[in-house]
Amino acid sequence: MSETARFIVIAEFRLKEGQQAAFLSHAHEDASASLANEPGCHQFDVLTTPDDDCLVVLHEAYTDRAAFDTHTQMPHYAPFKDATGPMLAAPPTVRFFERN
């Protein structure tokens, strides 16, 4: 991770049964577009665990809060939210951290 990536986002998504493959497809598209088109996005990991097919975690690293705010305005962000919203069993848990 870049030394300039100081703003970290951890987003946990609880999915409905049978939705993991479709959700992962959208998450990987969002991650790829973020890394390719957002200079302030330094890392975007899509994480799963073999113990729980209904849990997906996104680990994202940005230069700062402003870079994350820019991410939420990018053309690929709304389609990700719109497509994955019906796949969720509960609202996502999103936490913000600062790298020290």
N, C-alpha and C positions, 0 to 999 in steps of 0.2 A: 504494500500500500504506500502510496506517495506520502511524503512528509507534509505536503500541503493539504492532504485530506484530513481535515480536523473535525468535520461534522458527520456523525455516524447515525444512520437510521436502521433500526431493527423493526421489521414489520412481520407480525405473526398472523397467518391466515388459517382459520379453522374451516375446512371444506365440508360440503355435504358428501356423503358416501358416493364413490364412483366418479368423482370430479377431478381427481389429481392430474390425469394425463392432459385434459383440456386446459386446466389452470396452468400447468407447467408450460404448455405451448405459448400461452399468452404472456406469462411471466418472462420467458426467455426472449420473446420478441421485444418486450418493454426493456429488458436489460440490455439487449444488443443495441437497440435504438438509443438508449441513454448513453451508453459508452461511446457510440459512434458520433453522436450529435451534440453532446453536452460537455464542453471543456471542463466544467466544474464537477463532473461525475467521474470519479477515479476508480471506483470499484462497485460492482453490482453482482452479488452472488445470489443464486436461487438454491435454497437448501431444503432437503427432505431428510427424514429419518426412516430407517427400515421398520421401526416399531409402530409407526402411526401414519397410514396413508392419507389421513385427513388433515395433516399439518404441513404447511409450507411456510418457510421463513425467508424473508428477503433481508439481506445484509447489504447496505448501500453506504458508500463513503463519498462525501462531497467536500469541496474546498471550504464551504461555510454554509450558513443557513440560507443566504441569498441564492446560492447555487441550487440548493434543494427546492427553494420556492420557484426558481426558474424551471426545474424539472417538472413540477406540478402544472406548469403552463404549456409544456411542450405538446405538439400534435399527437404524439404516441401515448400520452398519459391517459387522456379521457377514454380512448377506445379500450385500454387495459381495464380501467375501472368499470366501464359499462359492460364489457364482456364477462368479467369475473364476478361482478356483484351477485348475480343469481346463483353462482356456484358456492357461495359462502353460507355456512351454517350459523355464523355469528359475525358481528362487525369485527374487522381486524383490530389487533392491538398494535399500536405504533408507538415506539419509544425513541427518544432522541438523546444522543450522547455527544460529548465533546472529547476528542482525543487529547490527552495531556502528556 
